[in-house]
Amino acid sequence: MTTRYRVEYALKTHRRDQFIEWVKALLAVPFVIYSQPTGVYDAEGRDVDGMAAEAHRRYAEILKDVEEMINDHIKHQNDKRKLPSKLKLLVPSAGPFFTNLPLEDAFTYQDSKRYISSRRFVAPSFNDVRLILNSAQVMAVTRNHGLQLATFDGDVTLYDDGMSLEPSSPIIPRLIDLMRRDIMIGIVTAAGYTTPDLYHARLHGLLDTIATSPLLTPSQRRNLIIMGGEANYLFEFSPDAPHLLLPVPRSNWLTSEMSTWSDPAIHSLLDVAESALRDCIRTLNLPATVVRKDRAVGIIPRDPSVRLPRETLEETVLVVQKTLEINALRNPADARIPFCAFNGGRDVFVDIGDKSWGVTVCQNYFGKRRAAAAAAAGERNGNDASSFVIRGENTLHVGDQFLSAGSNDFKARSVCTTAWIASPGETLELLEEVVEALEKVPAAA
Ligand SMILES: [Mg+2]
């Protein structure tokens, strides 16, 4: 279970999503002015419907204005002069947007589910805004059959932390629903196993269903890949392979940039991370042990039944991350290797690469496959292979970790559209929205 209390951090700005906080602050103004808390005991202001209609109109207007500001931001990001947009001036951490966001429509949808406008005491919250953004992203990415690839984090996104995707999970039929519409699926997880049996253990409900579902064609069944250790081990679904997964050799999927990461530089970075982790074990007196893998290093509790306090895990992440950042300034060779230090809920790991690379590999790998299929069918029409790569606006990554420090899904924001969910239950609701939206768009010509 995730804990609900807040922890104060010395580096607190890392624990906030500036854009969501900014939208929340804009919505707080009409809430303060129009909500009628006295209505619960006073005849005047009893008219909840009237209040809700007025609050709805004001919230919707504000979200429409933000929607326009994002359109303007997209114009600026496509402009060669690279001048900052108004949004960038107001929210300096605002990243690239791959699609515009129909926030007004998304608000109307979420308001009909969450009755945000009818509340007298609780202002529009962080979670309200997060869910409005998710709905807007789903609406935008499904428009005109735009969605070609959906990638998912594992823990907390597809199943509860440390658990596995059981055959009874209601998420599985929704994923099959995407696959039968020729949407590709990538599971981009921190779990860094090197053999298929361990991934099968975590994902057997989904893998076994894909193998037998009468809804899928043989070629659709192959449209699932697993990218493990953020961006380090690739497996593709194969009905004949042991555990239904075929390991794909690195040489078949490394992007040209990734293939320049040298082994000595990777080892040297992991050495620095390992010594920082050992320092944390000593200074925080952690009942933990170091685990070193070829592409990762981490700490796990010595006794698996012991849970390290969240504060300890976060402290360790921030220490290791800072140490590696300073190391990168001192050692230019190490600086070229991207890494991701994150709190895994029960452990802390530093992985080589991060989910932006993991999702990029999925976009390229499926792109290569499409290029090969087009070539075989004589339909390349002179297009080079790179034009088949799946683009950011055609990709949706779903995950639970989107804070900028110690959160591994955050990095995916630089390469595709994203949805930030807080539980497998929210993933299910999001997938229902996706399927509903896909049902509404007219069938492709
Ligand atoms: Mg997760």
Residues whose N, C-alpha, C, O or C-beta is under 5 A from the ligand:
A	BS01	MG	D153 G154 D155 V156 T157 D400
